[in-house]
Amino acid sequence: MSIINETSAPCSKCGQQHKVVIYRSINISENPEFKERTKDGSIFLWECPHCGQVNLARYETLYHDPAGKLMVWLLPEGDLPESQMQSITMHTKAMGGYVLRRVNDTGSLMEKVLIHDAGLDDAVIEMCKYVTKLEMAAKMPEQDADFMSSAFHFYRIEGEGNSRLITFSYPHKGQMMGVNVGWNVYQDCSGILERNPQARPGEGFIRVDSSWIDSIIR
């Protein structure tokens, strides 16, 4: 079930303390309206009634989509006790087919939900990001040395069949940029993981991000 609490937090602009609604558990079968608010990040925003500043609330939450069999645990401050994670892992394993993920920031939670709702595999998407960065760096040698460590994020998928395009967004020199990736890249990356099943994420609440792809590539 969704668990909704209140806490007190200071405004980042004026410093005044206010009551803030936080969502310790987000169950979209009970509260389907929370899905869009998670995808656009608004569920983590609150407006200061004193000065109007919009603030980001950072808190732990478990996003649960029972119909889509997705659980994403947002842990901004670290990890939960292993026993608690293991208990939920075993419970979802008994129900079968669940994707379990762990993230440490709201943007990553938003991305995981967007990827899942698009019917895509987040492990394949991470490999697509890596391959795309390599190709862009090879074509544009003037790219900064830090380009490979820049954060690519899934933005959307458009089109039909083999004409589908996946768009990634990324920061570059103070601006947000976008790059389109053909469906063939996604298929190629999916094939790589199919041929190397040992590289796929294991059981439990796994972090599947740029650090994960680095660990299997290098």
N, C-alpha and C positions, 0 to 999 in steps of 0.2 A: 504494500500500500504506500501511497505518498505520505511522507512525514513532513509537516510544515511547522516551523518554530519561529520564535522571535528572539532577536538579540539586540544589543546596543552597539553602535559603531559610530566613529567620528567622521564627519565630512572631510574629504581630502582638501577642500578649499578653505572653509571657514572654521573647521575644527569642532563645531558643535556636535554633541552626541545626540543620536536619534535612534528610535526603534526601527529595526530592519527585519523584514520577513526573509527567512532562509528556508531552503528546501533540502532537508537531509536525505530524503528519498523521493525520486520522481518516477512514479508508475503511470505510464501513459495509457494503460488500459482503463485505469480509474479516472485519470485526468488527461484526456487526449489533447486538450488545449495547451498542455505543457510541452508538447513536442515542438511546435513552431517556436515557442519562447526559448526552448533550449537551442534550436538550430540557429536562431538569430542572436542568441546571447542575452536577450532582454530579461530572462529569468534571474540573471545575476546582477542586474542594474537597479539602483535606487536613487531617487532624486531628493536632494536635501530640501526640506520645506523652508529652510531659512534663507539660503542664497541661490537655490536652483541648480546647484552643481550636480551633475550625474556621476555617481560613484559606482565602482565595481566592487561587489561583495565577494570576497574569497572565502570559500568554505568547502568542506567535504560533502559530497553527495553521491548517491548511487542512482544512476539512470537505468531504468528497467523497461524494456519493451517486450512484454510477454508474447505478443503475437509474432513479432519479428525475431524473437529469441536472441535478444541483445542485452547485455549488461555492461555498462561502462562505469568504473569507479573513479571518481575525481578525488584525488588526494593531494591537495596543494602543499601540505606540511609534512609529507612523508607517507609511511606505510602503516597499515593496520596490523594488529597481531596476526601472525600467520595462521593461528588456529581459527580465527574468524573467517579469513579468506578461504581456508581449506574447507570449512563447513559449508559455505555457500557454493564453492566449486563442486563439491560432491553432490549437493542438492540439485544443481543445474545439470550435472552429468547424468543423474538419474532420469531427468526429463528429456535429455537428448537434444543435440543440435544447437546448443547455445554458443554464441560468440562472447567471450569474456575478455574485457580489456581494462587496463589501468592507465590513467593519464594524470598529469600534475598541473594542468592549467585549463581554464575554461575554453580557450580556443581549440585545444585538442579534443575536448569533449564534443564541441560543436562539430568539428570535422568528422569524428567517428560516426556521429548520428547522420550527417549528410552523406557520407560514403555508404553506410548501411542502407539508407533509404533509397539510394540510387541503384541498389542491387549489385554493388561492387565489393571486392575483397580488399580490405585495408592493407594486407600484406603485399598484395600485387601492386596496389597504389604506391606503397613506399618504394618498391623496386622501380616503378615507373618514374617516380621523382628522381631517384638516383641516376637512372639511365639518361633522363632528360637533362639533368645538370651536367653530366659528362659530355653529352653532345653539344650543349650550349657553350661549355667551356672550350671545347675543341674548335668550334666555329668562330668563337670570339676570344682570341687570346688576350685581348685587352681587359678581360674581366678581372676584377679584384681577386687577390689571392684567397680572400675569405668567401668567395662565391659558393664553393662547394658546401660550406657550412651554413649558408643562408637558409632560412626556413621556408620551404615550399608548402603550400596548403591546397588541398582539394577545394575547388570552388564550385564546379558544376560539370554536368555532362549534357551534351546536346546532340540532336540528330537521331537517326535510326540505323539499325544494322551495322554494316561495316563502315558506314559514313559517320559514325559517332565520333565526337570530339570531346576530349576531357580537358578542362581548363584548370591550370594551377596558377595561384597567385603567389607573389614573393616580393619582398622589399628590395629595392635597389636604389642607392644614392638618395635616400629620403623619400622615395616614391614607391607606391605599390604598382607592380607590373604584372602582366599576365602572359602565359604561354599556353598554346593549344597543343595537345598531344593526340595523334591519331589512334583509332581503335586497334590498329595493328600492333602498336607498342604495348598496349594492355594485354593483348593476346600473347605476344612474345614473352612478356614477363610472367604471365600466368603459366605458360609452358615451361619456363625455367623452374618455377616452384613445383610444378607437377613432376618434373624429372628429378627433382631433388627434395623429396618429401621430408628428409631430415632437417631441412632448412626452415620448414614452416614453424610458426609459433606453437609451443606446447600447450598443455592444459593449464587451467587456472587464469588468474587475472594478469595477463602478460602485457608489458609495454611494447607496442608495435609502432616504432617511430624511427627517426634517422639513426639513433644509436643502435637500434635493433638491426637495421639493414647494414650498418657498418660492421656489426659483429658477424654477419654471415657472408659478407663480401670479402672481408680482409682476413 
